[in-house]
């Protein structure tokens, strides 16, 4: 069962940090935030701006090397490191801007957000 810090979550909705109408976004007692719906867009914007339009995924075998493919706002993907299933969260420090090729390669499968481009 997911533990939620109800006071911190309510405060995030009250001060405008969370805006999801379905109230799915939440904060855990350890301070990690999990965003859903429209609450993901500010995170995407901050990560995209940090990347300067380039993929931030590391390349294996290249010392301190990054993919550096050009990425675009409409098609870039957020990669969580560590994955949410292993304790990662929706923070700027916990996510990377990724091109589709690197994201699919890293997960070894097509991620569930692949339909976003088609919409």
Secondary structure, DSSP 8 states (H G I E B T S, - for coil): -----HHHHHHHHHTTS---TT---EE-TTS-EE--TTHHHHHHHHHHHHHTTB---B-TTSTT-B---B--TTT-EEEESS-GGGT--SSSTTEEEE-HHHHHHHHTS--GGGGGGG-
